[in-house]
Amino acid sequence: MKNNDVYVVDTKIYKYSNDNIFNPSTVYPEGLNIDIKSDSNIYDCVRRLFIQMGLDKENIGKKNWNPFGDFIKKNNKVVIKPNLVKHINESLDGNTDSLITNFSVIRPIIDYTIIALNGTGSIIVGDAPVQECNFAEVIKLYNLEEAIKKYNDFNYKVELKDFRKNSNPEIECTVVDIGENSSLVETDEYYKKYAITNYNLKYMHSHHCQGKHEYLIAKDILDADVIINVPKPKCHRKAGITASMKNFVGVNSKKEYLPHHRNGSVASHGDEYPESSFIKYCRSVAKNYSYTHSKIIYLINGVFYKLMVLTHKERFQEGSWYGNDTIWRTILDINKILLYSDKNGVLSNNKKRIIFNVADMIISGEKEGPLIPSNKEVGLIVASFNQLNMDRSICKIMGFDPKKIKYINEGYKLTKFKISSLMEYKFIDQNGISSEEKYSKNFIPTDGWIDYLTTNDKKNNTKRRKKK
């Protein structure tokens, strides 16, 4: 196993079955003696992936096999970070299968973490989903809440946490200022344009301005020795795709700290939409005050949206297009923090914690992700200790050119606080060294990205548009 390599298992499974009680200890010699509802076939595939990676190679098949013992030590604090973005998918051809990480993929990760810690340390499963997510509802999906209770009933201590400060005031957080090391520095001249829809922008501008770039990170994340990242890859309106690196936006406890776009047209130094538009400008202003929940503001916003539809100007808005020049910078900033900041949020030249990524691509999301994706049956589970290389591979699996996804392309250009360098790495399947093209699934991008991501593939572009 090399830390830069990317591993894939083709499960041939295209749906989740979480209704049957499955006890892996009756199948695997190293398994925990605990009954929890999950998909036994998916568990087997995740386990097979760890074997394929050569984790604890000498003990494979033995009762003392401890795959995570290669990187989790006794008394470590381990945070498992799934994607719990929202409790409901309002897409007409999608459901929560393409929206959130399924527990059947999370379960073996919890099990092998428990085995590695052997009664020491701590395990936290946590996320900071979007503000409209009902956390109590989302953790009920696919037996996550029930499973955490069962682990604790068996004295395997596993905590489940909502990292959002607004909905969980007791969560401890640390303000991390990466200052001149931020990828946003290049656009600081226009910091008053930094925006995220439905949040107070004055609050954002107090944390992101010339020379200052602050993020509010859950203390549990900074205290962690190991973070196991379990994303749900899908197309993304602002970033093009979301996979391992974008999933880490969910370690930030207040969304007001996260610039997603710059207000206005490209001509006015924004990146919200390409060309100047009075109607879009007016709607943007209304959207920027929608955090007040004023009925008048919502009414004004609705009026301008209808005008956009009538004048056919609604396609690019809120930075949801390939010209977004902001979100990729925020993504890189957060990944720098996770790799290089100490427990107090101070960056140094040495990596401070191990990050292991396992992507749930049994069912992924295409079209209008991240919040209303359409289901895409893929049947893959992907893993790597290098989240940038992994996202590059996932991008290729989706059928896109990684050079067109800015956070991936720009991520390889970092000379300080590197996430990865564009070195040779292997993409390895169950048969050995392979290529991502072998598993390409021809995803349909979001509307704001479809022309850009499929420019060089006119035949497939036409097919995708017809499907869309």
MILOLUM-472051 format. One line per field, with one value per residue (C-alpha): residue number from 1; z, x, y; residue in three letters. Coordinates in pm, whole numbers, plus 32768, in hexadecimal, padded with zeros to 4 digits. Layout:
MILOLUM-472051
resi c(NUM | ...)
w c(Z | ...)
u c(X | ...)
v c(Y | ...)
resn c(ALA | ...)
end
This chain:
MILOLUM-472051
resi c(1 | 2 | 3 | 4 | 5 | 6 | 7 | 8 | 9 | 10 | 11 | 12 | 13 | 14 | 15 | 16 | 17 | 18 | 19 | 20 | 21 | 22 | 23 | 24 | 25 | 26 | 27 | 28 | 29 | 30 | 31 | 32 | 33 | 34 | 35 | 36 | 37 | 38 | 39 | 40 | 41 | 42 | 43 | 44 | 45 | 46 | 47 | 48 | 49 | 50 | 51 | 52 | 53 | 54 | 55 | 56 | 57 | 58 | 59 | 60 | 61 | 62 | 63 | 64 | 65 | 66 | 67 | 68 | 69 | 70 | 71 | 72 | 73 | 74 | 75 | 76 | 77 | 78 | 79 | 80 | 81 | 82 | 83 | 84 | 85 | 86 | 87 | 88 | 89 | 90 | 91 | 92 | 93 | 94 | 95 | 96 | 97 | 98 | 99 | 100 | 101 | 102 | 103 | 104 | 105 | 106 | 107 | 108 | 109 | 110 | 111 | 112 | 113 | 114 | 115 | 116 | 117 | 118 | 119 | 120 | 121 | 122 | 123 | 124 | 125 | 126 | 127 | 128 | 129 | 130 | 131 | 132 | 133 | 134 | 135 | 136 | 137 | 138 | 139 | 140 | 141 | 142 | 143 | 144 | 145 | 146 | 147 | 148 | 149 | 150 | 151 | 152 | 153 | 154 | 155 | 156 | 157 | 158 | 159 | 160 | 161 | 162 | 163 | 164 | 165 | 166 | 167 | 168 | 169 | 170 | 171 | 172 | 173 | 174 | 175 | 176 | 177 | 178 | 179 | 180 | 181 | 182 | 183 | 184 | 185 | 186 | 187 | 188 | 189 | 190 | 191 | 192 | 193 | 194 | 195 | 196 | 197 | 198 | 199 | 200 | 201 | 202 | 203 | 204 | 205 | 206 | 207 | 208 | 209 | 210 | 211 | 212 | 213 | 214 | 215 | 216 | 217 | 218 | 219 | 220 | 221 | 222 | 223 | 224 | 225 | 226 | 227 | 228 | 229 | 230 | 231 | 232 | 233 | 234 | 235 | 236 | 237 | 238 | 239 | 240 | 241 | 242 | 243 | 244 | 245 | 246 | 247 | 248 | 249 | 250 | 251 | 252 | 253 | 254 | 255 | 256 | 257 | 258 | 259 | 260 | 261 | 262 | 263 | 264 | 265 | 266 | 267 | 268 | 269 | 270 | 271 | 272 | 273 | 274 | 275 | 276 | 277 | 278 | 279 | 280 | 281 | 282 | 283 | 284 | 285 | 286 | 287 | 288 | 289 | 290 | 291 | 292 | 293 | 294 | 295 | 296 | 297 | 298 | 299 | 300 | 301 | 302 | 303 | 304 | 305 | 306 | 307 | 308 | 309 | 310 | 311 | 312 | 313 | 314 | 315 | 316 | 317 | 318 | 319 | 320 | 321 | 322 | 323 | 324 | 325 | 326 | 327 | 328 | 329 | 330 | 331 | 332 | 333 | 334 | 335 | 336 | 337 | 338 | 339 | 340 | 341 | 342 | 343 | 344 | 345 | 346 | 347 | 348 | 349 | 350 | 351 | 352 | 353 | 354 | 355 | 356 | 357 | 358 | 359 | 360 | 361 | 362 | 363 | 364 | 365 | 366 | 367 | 368 | 369 | 370 | 371 | 372 | 373 | 374 | 375 | 376 | 377 | 378 | 379 | 380 | 381 | 382 | 383 | 384 | 385 | 386 | 387 | 388 | 389 | 390 | 391 | 392 | 393 | 394 | 395 | 396 | 397 | 398 | 399 | 400 | 401 | 402 | 403 | 404 | 405 | 406 | 407 | 408 | 409 | 410 | 411 | 412 | 413 | 414 | 415 | 416 | 417 | 418 | 419 | 420 | 421 | 422 | 423 | 424 | 425 | 426 | 427 | 428 | 429 | 430 | 431 | 432 | 433 | 434 | 435 | 436 | 437 | 438 | 439 | 440 | 441 | 442 | 443 | 444 | 445 | 446 | 447 | 448 | 449 | 450 | 451 | 452 | 453 | 454 | 455 | 456 | 457 | 458 | 459 | 460 | 461 | 462 | 463 | 464 | 465 | 466 | 467 | 468)
w c(8000 | 7FA4 | 803A | 7EE8 | 7E3C | 7E03 | 7E2E | 7DA5 | 7DD7 | 7CD1 | 7DAF | 7C9C | 7D9F | 7D36 | 7E5C | 7FD7 | 80AD | 8217 | 82A4 | 830D | 844E | 83F3 | 84EB | 8444 | 855F | 84DB | 838C | 83D3 | 84DF | 8547 | 8552 | 8678 | 8731 | 86F6 | 862D | 8562 | 8431 | 82FF | 81A8 | 81D2 | 8063 | 8076 | 81BC | 8109 | 7FEB | 80D6 | 8191 | 8045 | 7FF0 | 812F | 80D8 | 7F79 | 8011 | 80CF | 8227 | 8338 | 8220 | 82FB | 83C3 | 82B4 | 82F9 | 8463 | 859D | 85F3 | 849D | 84EA | 83A0 | 843E | 852F | 8419 | 8454 | 8592 | 86D8 | 8835 | 88E5 | 8798 | 8765 | 8621 | 856D | 8460 | 8372 | 8293 | 81AC | 825B | 818E | 81AA | 821F | 80DB | 7F66 | 7EA4 | 7D51 | 7C79 | 7C1A | 7D56 | 7EC8 | 7FF7 | 7F60 | 7E86 | 7F90 | 80CD | 812A | 8168 | 82BB | 8216 | 81A5 | 82F3 | 83C4 | 8371 | 83A3 | 8505 | 8547 | 84DE | 859B | 86D7 | 869A | 8668 | 87A4 | 8874 | 8986 | 898A | 88EB | 885F | 8728 | 86AA | 857B | 851C | 8410 | 83E2 | 82D6 | 8235 | 831C | 829A | 82ED | 8408 | 84BA | 8588 | 8445 | 8379 | 8481 | 847E | 830E | 82C9 | 843D | 849E | 85E6 | 8644 | 85FA | 86D1 | 87F4 | 87BF | 87C3 | 8910 | 899A | 895F | 8A0A | 88C4 | 8900 | 87C2 | 87C8 | 86BF | 869C | 85DE | 85A4 | 8555 | 865C | 860D | 8653 | 8753 | 8829 | 890D | 87F9 | 8837 | 8714 | 86C2 | 85DF | 84EF | 8433 | 8318 | 82A8 | 8187 | 8156 | 80DB | 7F6E | 7F88 | 7FAD | 7E35 | 7E3B | 7F80 | 7EC5 | 7E91 | 7FE6 | 8012 | 7EF7 | 7FAD | 7FDA | 8037 | 7FF5 | 811D | 821B | 82B0 | 81CE | 82C4 | 83AD | 8296 | 8239 | 83A0 | 8383 | 821C | 81C4 | 815D | 8206 | 82E4 | 828D | 83B0 | 83BF | 84E8 | 850D | 85FE | 8716 | 86F6 | 8598 | 8608 | 8730 | 864E | 860E | 84EE | 8413 | 8343 | 822E | 8198 | 8080 | 7F93 | 7E40 | 7D60 | 7C6B | 7D0B | 7C8D | 7D08 | 7D0E | 7BE7 | 7CBD | 7E2F | 7EB7 | 7FC7 | 7FDB | 7FBE | 80C8 | 81C4 | 81AD | 82B1 | 83C0 | 83C7 | 84D9 | 8443 | 82D0 | 82EE | 82EF | 8196 | 805E | 7F46 | 7E36 | 7DF8 | 7DB9 | 7C62 | 7AFF | 7A89 | 79F9 | 7B55 | 7BEF | 7C69 | 7BFE | 7C48 | 7AD7 | 7992 | 7903 | 79A0 | 79E5 | 7AA4 | 7AF5 | 7B7D | 7C42 | 7CE8 | 7D39 | 7DC4 | 7EAF | 7F23 | 7F55 | 8024 | 811E | 811D | 8260 | 8311 | 82B4 | 8262 | 8199 | 80D1 | 8075 | 800A | 7F39 | 7E8D | 7E51 | 7DB4 | 7CD0 | 7C46 | 7C1B | 7B45 | 7A79 | 7A45 | 79C8 | 78DF | 784C | 783D | 7923 | 7A3C | 79CF | 7A7B | 7BD8 | 7D38 | 7CAF | 7C35 | 7AF6 | 7A74 | 7A9B | 7C17 | 7C87 | 7DFF | 7E80 | 7E11 | 7EE7 | 8019 | 7FDC | 7FCC | 8106 | 81D6 | 815D | 81B6 | 8315 | 833F | 82D1 | 8367 | 8492 | 85F6 | 8708 | 8738 | 85C7 | 8584 | 8436 | 8422 | 8312 | 838A | 835D | 84A8 | 8477 | 839B | 82AA | 8216 | 810B | 80AE | 7FAD | 7F99 | 7E24 | 7E30 | 7DC7 | 7D76 | 7D0C | 7BB7 | 7B2E | 7C33 | 7D5F | 7E71 | 7EFB | 7DEE | 7D34 | 7C58 | 7CAF | 7BEA | 7C16 | 7C1E | 7CFF | 7D6B | 7EB4 | 7E96 | 7F9E | 7FCC | 80CE | 7FD2 | 7FA0 | 7E77 | 7DAF | 7E12 | 7D95 | 7C51 | 7C21 | 7C80 | 7B8A | 7A75 | 7AE2 | 7AB9 | 7956 | 798A | 794C | 7AA2 | 7A0C | 79EE | 7B61 | 7BFC | 7D5A | 7CC8 | 7BC2 | 7CAD | 7DC9 | 7D12 | 7CE1 | 7E54 | 7EB3 | 8028 | 8102 | 7FE9 | 7FE0 | 7ED6 | 7DB7 | 7C5A | 7C7D | 7BEE | 7CB5 | 7C69 | 7C42 | 7CBE | 7CA0 | 7D16 | 7BEC | 7C1E | 7B77 | 7AA0 | 7A13 | 7A76 | 7911 | 793C | 7A3D | 7998 | 79D5 | 78F9 | 7A03 | 799C | 7A33 | 7ACE | 79D9 | 7A1D | 79CC | 78B8 | 778E | 782F | 78AB | 776A | 7669 | 75D3 | 75C2 | 74DD | 74A3 | 7615 | 765D | 7579 | 7622 | 777A | 7721 | 769D | 77E0 | 78AE)
u c(8000 | 807A | 7FD4 | 7FB0 | 7F02 | 7D8B | 7CCF | 7B7D | 7A97 | 798D | 787A | 777C | 767E | 7593 | 74A8 | 74BB | 7410 | 7413 | 72EC | 738E | 7451 | 75B2 | 76BA | 7811 | 78AC | 77EF | 78A1 | 79F4 | 7AE4 | 7B45 | 79DF | 792C | 7824 | 7706 | 75C1 | 7574 | 749A | 7576 | 75C0 | 769E | 7706 | 7782 | 7836 | 78E8 | 794F | 79DD | 7A9B | 7B1C | 7B96 | 7C67 | 7CFC | 7D48 | 7DFD | 7EDF | 7E7C | 7F16 | 7F71 | 8016 | 7EDC | 7DD1 | 7CDD | 7D48 | 7C83 | 7D80 | 7D6B | 7D6F | 7D6D | 7D4F | 7E68 | 7F51 | 7EE6 | 7E10 | 7ECC | 7E48 | 7DC3 | 7D94 | 7C6C | 7BBF | 7AB6 | 79E5 | 795A | 7839 | 7771 | 7625 | 75D7 | 745A | 7340 | 7278 | 72C0 | 71B9 | 7230 | 7127 | 7218 | 72E3 | 72C7 | 73AB | 746E | 7525 | 752A | 75CD | 76CC | 7622 | 7655 | 76B0 | 77F6 | 782B | 77F3 | 792F | 79F8 | 796D | 79A7 | 7B15 | 7B51 | 7ACB | 7BB1 | 7CE1 | 7CA0 | 7C5F | 7B9D | 7C73 | 7C54 | 7B11 | 7A35 | 7958 | 7873 | 7820 | 77CA | 7755 | 7646 | 758F | 74B9 | 736E | 73D7 | 7311 | 7428 | 7338 | 729A | 73D5 | 7477 | 7345 | 737C | 7420 | 742D | 7549 | 74B1 | 7435 | 758C | 7648 | 7560 | 759F | 771A | 76FC | 7614 | 7734 | 7827 | 78CC | 78CF | 7874 | 77F2 | 7711 | 7735 | 769B | 77C1 | 76E1 | 7701 | 75AB | 74EF | 75E2 | 765C | 7720 | 780D | 796C | 7A12 | 7B5B | 7B87 | 7CA2 | 7D38 | 7E18 | 7E4E | 7F41 | 7F49 | 7DE0 | 7D97 | 7C9C | 7DB3 | 7DC0 | 7C59 | 7C6F | 7C4C | 7ADF | 7A9F | 795A | 78CF | 790C | 77BC | 76FE | 7588 | 7499 | 759E | 75FE | 7713 | 7785 | 77DF | 78A4 | 795E | 79D4 | 7A84 | 7AFF | 7B9E | 7CF4 | 7DFA | 7D05 | 7C5E | 7BB4 | 7AFC | 7A3C | 7AA9 | 7A0B | 7B07 | 7ACE | 7B62 | 7C9A | 7CC6 | 7CB0 | 7DE0 | 7D2E | 7C0D | 7B55 | 7AA1 | 7974 | 78E8 | 77C6 | 7853 | 7766 | 7756 | 775E | 76C9 | 77E5 | 7918 | 78C7 | 78E4 | 78E7 | 79AC | 7AB6 | 7B37 | 79EA | 7957 | 7A3D | 796E | 78A0 | 79A9 | 7964 | 7865 | 77D5 | 778E | 77C4 | 7939 | 792A | 7941 | 788C | 788B | 78BE | 7788 | 7752 | 77C2 | 7920 | 793D | 7905 | 7A0C | 7903 | 78D2 | 7760 | 7701 | 77BA | 7713 | 7683 | 750F | 7439 | 7337 | 743F | 74DE | 7391 | 734A | 74A9 | 7470 | 7328 | 73CA | 74DE | 73D9 | 730B | 73B6 | 72C9 | 71A4 | 70D9 | 6F9D | 6FD6 | 7137 | 70BB | 6FAB | 70A4 | 718D | 706F | 700C | 716C | 718F | 7053 | 70DE | 721F | 7156 | 7084 | 71BB | 727A | 7389 | 7364 | 7467 | 759F | 7569 | 75FA | 774C | 76B8 | 7784 | 78DD | 7957 | 7946 | 7A9B | 7A5E | 79E8 | 7B23 | 7BF2 | 7B1B | 7B39 | 7CB5 | 7CC4 | 7C01 | 7CD5 | 7E13 | 7D87 | 7D32 | 7E88 | 7F6C | 7EC8 | 7F0C | 7E08 | 7E06 | 7DD1 | 7F36 | 7FC7 | 8124 | 81F4 | 81AF | 8070 | 7FBC | 7EC4 | 7E78 | 7D54 | 7CC1 | 7BB3 | 7AAB | 79AA | 784D | 7806 | 7711 | 7617 | 76A2 | 75F9 | 75F2 | 7549 | 74E8 | 75BF | 7611 | 74AF | 73C7 | 7495 | 7407 | 7462 | 7584 | 75C4 | 773E | 7789 | 78E5 | 7998 | 7AD6 | 7BE4 | 7D2D | 7E02 | 7E2A | 7CE6 | 7D60 | 7DCF | 7C8D | 7BB5 | 7C78 | 7C23 | 7AB5 | 7AA0 | 7B1A | 7A22 | 7911 | 7990 | 7A1E | 7B72 | 7C13 | 7CC6 | 7B6E | 7B20 | 7BD3 | 7C0A | 7CAF | 7D7E | 7DE7 | 7E20 | 7F44 | 7FE1 | 8003 | 816F | 812E | 8049 | 802E | 7F0B | 7FBA | 80AB | 805B | 8139 | 8100 | 7FFF | 7F54 | 7DE1 | 7DB5 | 7C88 | 7C58 | 7D20 | 7E49 | 7EB3 | 7D99 | 7D13 | 7BEF | 7B70 | 7B1B | 7A16 | 79A1 | 782C | 77DE | 773A | 7655 | 76E1 | 7611 | 7577 | 767D | 7798 | 770F | 7792 | 78E9 | 7926 | 78B1 | 793D | 7A2E | 792D | 781C | 7779 | 7755 | 76FE | 75CF | 7568 | 758F | 74C0 | 73A9 | 73B3 | 73B0)
v c(8000 | 815C | 828F | 833A | 8217 | 8200 | 80B8 | 804D | 7F25 | 7EE3 | 7E56 | 7E0B | 7E88 | 7FA0 | 7FC0 | 7FC3 | 7EBB | 7F32 | 7E71 | 7D29 | 7CF8 | 7C93 | 7C1F | 7C1D | 7B53 | 7A23 | 7A51 | 7AF4 | 7A77 | 7BDB | 7C63 | 7D03 | 7C3C | 7D2F | 7D22 | 7E5D | 7E96 | 7ECB | 7E3C | 7D09 | 7D09 | 7E6F | 7E22 | 7D07 | 7DED | 7EF6 | 7DE7 | 7D62 | 7EC0 | 7ECD | 7D7A | 7DF7 | 7F21 | 7E35 | 7EB8 | 7DDB | 7CEF | 7BE8 | 7BA3 | 7B9D | 7A84 | 7A62 | 7AB8 | 7BC9 | 7C76 | 7DEB | 7EAC | 8005 | 7FB4 | 8026 | 818F | 819A | 816C | 812E | 8268 | 831D | 8402 | 839F | 846E | 83C7 | 84CF | 8457 | 8537 | 857F | 86B3 | 86AD | 85CA | 85DD | 85E0 | 86A2 | 8628 | 8581 | 8468 | 844B | 83FB | 83F7 | 82D2 | 83D0 | 84DF | 8456 | 834E | 8202 | 815D | 8012 | 80B7 | 8169 | 8030 | 7F69 | 80A8 | 80CB | 7F57 | 7F5A | 80A0 | 7FF9 | 7ED0 | 7FB3 | 8080 | 7F46 | 7FF7 | 8133 | 828C | 8315 | 8303 | 841C | 840C | 8572 | 8670 | 87D6 | 87B9 | 88E0 | 89B5 | 892A | 87C6 | 8729 | 8670 | 85A0 | 8523 | 84ED | 840D | 832D | 82DF | 818F | 8136 | 8221 | 829C | 8140 | 80AA | 81A8 | 8157 | 7FE3 | 8014 | 80C8 | 7FBD | 7ECB | 7FBC | 8022 | 8199 | 8254 | 83BB | 8456 | 85D0 | 86F2 | 87DD | 890A | 8A1B | 8AAF | 896C | 88DE | 8A06 | 891F | 88AF | 8932 | 89E7 | 8A90 | 8BBD | 8B6D | 8C95 | 8C24 | 8D8C | 8DB4 | 8C3B | 8C43 | 8C00 | 8D1F | 8E21 | 8E57 | 8ED9 | 8FA1 | 90E8 | 908A | 8FEC | 90AF | 8FDB | 8E8F | 8DE6 | 8CAF | 8CA2 | 8CCC | 8D40 | 8E91 | 8F15 | 9021 | 8F06 | 8E5D | 8F9B | 8FC3 | 8E72 | 8E8A | 8FD4 | 9052 | 8F7B | 8EBF | 8D76 | 8CCC | 8B82 | 8AFA | 898F | 8898 | 8859 | 86E3 | 86F8 | 87B1 | 86C5 | 8594 | 84BB | 8410 | 8485 | 8384 | 843C | 8385 | 8460 | 842C | 849A | 855B | 867A | 87D2 | 8918 | 89F4 | 8913 | 882E | 86F7 | 86AB | 8587 | 8567 | 86CC | 8781 | 869C | 8747 | 8885 | 87CB | 87FB | 8971 | 89BF | 8B00 | 8B26 | 8C9F | 8C50 | 8BAD | 8C89 | 8BD2 | 8CDB | 8E50 | 8F20 | 8FB4 | 8F6F | 8F1C | 907C | 910C | 9020 | 8F2E | 8DC7 | 8D9B | 8DA0 | 8DE9 | 8F20 | 905B | 9044 | 913F | 9033 | 8F46 | 9060 | 90B4 | 8F48 | 8F20 | 9045 | 8FAD | 8E58 | 8EF5 | 8F6B | 8E2D | 8DBF | 8EB3 | 8DCD | 8F02 | 8EBA | 8FF8 | 8F8C | 8E34 | 8EDA | 8FC1 | 8E9E | 8DD8 | 8EF7 | 8F1D | 8DA6 | 8DA2 | 8EC2 | 8DFB | 8CD1 | 8DA9 | 8E4D | 8D03 | 8D89 | 8C8D | 8B8C | 8C19 | 8CA4 | 8C9B | 8C2C | 8AE5 | 8AC7 | 8A71 | 8BD8 | 8BC9 | 8C45 | 8C3C | 8AEB | 8A34 | 8B21 | 8AD9 | 8961 | 8974 | 8A4D | 8952 | 882E | 88EF | 891F | 87B0 | 873B | 8842 | 88ED | 887F | 8859 | 89D4 | 8A1B | 8A8F | 8A23 | 898E | 88EB | 8789 | 86C1 | 869C | 8583 | 845A | 8471 | 8334 | 8355 | 8251 | 82C4 | 8230 | 8216 | 80F5 | 81FE | 8357 | 849A | 853D | 8675 | 8779 | 871D | 874A | 877C | 86F4 | 85EE | 84DD | 8377 | 82E5 | 8170 | 8142 | 8018 | 808B | 80C9 | 8199 | 81CE | 8286 | 8339 | 8455 | 8516 | 85E2 | 84B2 | 8404 | 8525 | 8529 | 83BA | 83EF | 850F | 8426 | 831B | 841F | 8454 | 85B3 | 8650 | 8699 | 87C8 | 886C | 8844 | 896B | 88E8 | 87B1 | 8866 | 897D | 8889 | 87ED | 8946 | 898F | 89C6 | 89F4 | 891F | 8826 | 8737 | 8668 | 8697 | 861B | 84ED | 8398 | 82D8 | 8192 | 8154 | 7FF1 | 7F0C | 7DA8 | 7D29 | 7E11 | 7F56 | 7FDE | 8125 | 8200 | 81FE | 808E | 80F8 | 823A | 826B | 839A | 8476 | 8593 | 86D7 | 87EB | 88DF | 89EB | 88FA | 881A | 88E3 | 8914 | 87B2 | 870E | 8805 | 870A | 85F4 | 8677 | 8525 | 84D6 | 8640 | 8624 | 84DF | 8578 | 86A6 | 85C4 | 84F7 | 8635)
resn c(MET | LYS | ASN | ASN | ASP | VAL | TYR | VAL | VAL | ASP | THR | LYS | ILE | TYR | LYS | TYR | SER | ASN | ASP | ASN | ILE | PHE | ASN | PRO | SER | THR | VAL | TYR | PRO | GLU | GLY | LEU | ASN | ILE | ASP | ILE | LYS | SER | ASP | SER | ASN | ILE | TYR | ASP | CYS | VAL | ARG | ARG | LEU | PHE | ILE | GLN | MET | GLY | LEU | ASP | LYS | GLU | ASN | ILE | GLY | LYS | LYS | ASN | TRP | ASN | PRO | PHE | GLY | ASP | PHE | ILE | LYS | LYS | ASN | ASN | LYS | VAL | VAL | ILE | LYS | PRO | ASN | LEU | VAL | LYS | HIS | ILE | ASN | GLU | SER | LEU | ASP | GLY | ASN | THR | ASP | SER | LEU | ILE | THR | ASN | PHE | SER | VAL | ILE | ARG | PRO | ILE | ILE | ASP | TYR | THR | ILE | ILE | ALA | LEU | ASN | GLY | THR | GLY | SER | ILE | ILE | VAL | GLY | ASP | ALA | PRO | VAL | GLN | GLU | CYS | ASN | PHE | ALA | GLU | VAL | ILE | LYS | LEU | TYR | ASN | LEU | GLU | GLU | ALA | ILE | LYS | LYS | TYR | ASN | ASP | PHE | ASN | TYR | LYS | VAL | GLU | LEU | LYS | ASP | PHE | ARG | LYS | ASN | SER | ASN | PRO | GLU | ILE | GLU | CYS | THR | VAL | VAL | ASP | ILE | GLY | GLU | ASN | SER | SER | LEU | VAL | GLU | THR | ASP | GLU | TYR | TYR | LYS | LYS | TYR | ALA | ILE | THR | ASN | TYR | ASN | LEU | LYS | TYR | MET | HIS | SER | HIS | HIS | CYS | GLN | GLY | LYS | HIS | GLU | TYR | LEU | ILE | ALA | LYS | ASP | ILE | LEU | ASP | ALA | ASP | VAL | ILE | ILE | ASN | VAL | PRO | LYS | PRO | LYS | CYS | HIS | ARG | LYS | ALA | GLY | ILE | THR | ALA | SER | MET | LYS | ASN | PHE | VAL | GLY | VAL | ASN | SER | LYS | LYS | GLU | TYR | LEU | PRO | HIS | HIS | ARG | ASN | GLY | SER | VAL | ALA | SER | HIS | GLY | ASP | GLU | TYR | PRO | GLU | SER | SER | PHE | ILE | LYS | TYR | CYS | ARG | SER | VAL | ALA | LYS | ASN | TYR | SER | TYR | THR | HIS | SER | LYS | ILE | ILE | TYR | LEU | ILE | ASN | GLY | VAL | PHE | TYR | LYS | LEU | MET | VAL | LEU | THR | HIS | LYS | GLU | ARG | PHE | GLN | GLU | GLY | SER | TRP | TYR | GLY | ASN | ASP | THR | ILE | TRP | ARG | THR | ILE | LEU | ASP | ILE | ASN | LYS | ILE | LEU | LEU | TYR | SER | ASP | LYS | ASN | GLY | VAL | LEU | SER | ASN | ASN | LYS | LYS | ARG | ILE | ILE | PHE | ASN | VAL | ALA | ASP | MET | ILE | ILE | SER | GLY | GLU | LYS | GLU | GLY | PRO | LEU | ILE | PRO | SER | ASN | LYS | GLU | VAL | GLY | LEU | ILE | VAL | ALA | SER | PHE | ASN | GLN | LEU | ASN | MET | ASP | ARG | SER | ILE | CYS | LYS | ILE | MET | GLY | PHE | ASP | PRO | LYS | LYS | ILE | LYS | TYR | ILE | ASN | GLU | GLY | TYR | LYS | LEU | THR | LYS | PHE | LYS | ILE | SER | SER | LEU | MET | GLU | TYR | LYS | PHE | ILE | ASP | GLN | ASN | GLY | ILE | SER | SER | GLU | GLU | LYS | TYR | SER | LYS | ASN | PHE | ILE | PRO | THR | ASP | GLY | TRP | ILE | ASP | TYR | LEU | THR | THR | ASN | ASP | LYS | LYS | ASN | ASN | THR | LYS | ARG | ARG | LYS | LYS | LYS)
end
